[in-house]
């Protein structure tokens, strides 16, 4: 999958059954030494139970369960 194909996909939390937002083109955290995606960065509106970092929510890549044609399914453990 190309990086440009990630943009515009809706992000859905499978446990909360909530739409979290739409991923923009630049909302990724990339490890500069390996080039791997570390996390998705989502602008924070009303986030409970997720780590906020300066008005945005960081979703680690390991919590992404499926990337489909229209959406990205995430599964974040309750304790994070």
C-alpha positions in Angstrom: 0.0 0.0 0.0 1.2 3.5 -0.8 1.4 6.2 1.8 -1.0 8.3 -0.3 -3.6 5.6 -0.1 -3.8 5.9 3.7 -5.1 9.4 3.6 -8.8 9.9 3.7 -9.6 6.6 5.4 -11.9 6.7 8.4 -10.5 5.4 11.7 -12.8 3.1 13.8 -12.1 1.7 17.3 -13.5 -1.8 17.3 -13.9 -2.0 21.1 -15.7 1.3 21.5 -17.6 1.0 18.2 -16.7 4.7 17.6 -15.6 6.6 14.6 -12.4 8.5 15.6 -11.9 10.6 12.6 -10.4 10.6 9.1 -6.7 10.2 8.6 -5.1 13.1 6.7 -2.0 12.9 4.5 0.5 13.9 7.1 -0.9 12.2 10.2 1.9 9.6 10.6 4.8 9.2 13.0 7.7 7.6 11.1 10.9 6.2 12.5 13.6 8.2 10.7 16.3 5.5 11.0 14.1 2.5 9.8 11.5 4.3 7.8 8.7 2.3 9.5 5.5 3.8 10.6 5.4 4.0 14.4 1.9 5.5 15.0 -1.1 7.3 13.5 -1.6 10.8 14.8 -5.3 11.9 15.1 -6.4 15.4 16.2 -8.0 15.0 19.6 -11.6 16.2 20.2 -13.1 14.1 23.0 -10.8 11.2 23.7 -11.2 9.1 26.8 -8.7 6.4 27.7 -6.3 7.3 24.9 -2.9 9.1 25.4 -3.1 12.7 24.4 -0.1 14.5 23.2 -0.6 18.2 22.5 -4.1 18.2 21.2 -3.7 14.9 19.3 -4.0 11.2 19.9 -1.2 8.9 19.1 -2.3 5.4 18.1 0.6 2.9 18.0 0.9 0.9 14.8 0.7 -2.4 16.7 -3.0 -1.5 17.6 -4.0 -1.3 13.9 -5.9 -4.5 13.1 -7.0 -4.0 9.5 -6.7 -1.4 6.8 -9.5 -1.7 4.3 -10.6 0.3 1.2 -12.5 2.9 3.3 -11.4 2.6 6.9 -8.7 1.6 9.4 -9.8 -0.6 12.2 -7.9 -0.2 15.5 -8.1 -2.1 18.8 -6.6 -0.3 21.8 -6.4 -2.2 25.1 -8.4 -0.8 27.9 -5.3 -0.2 30.1 -3.6 2.2 27.5 
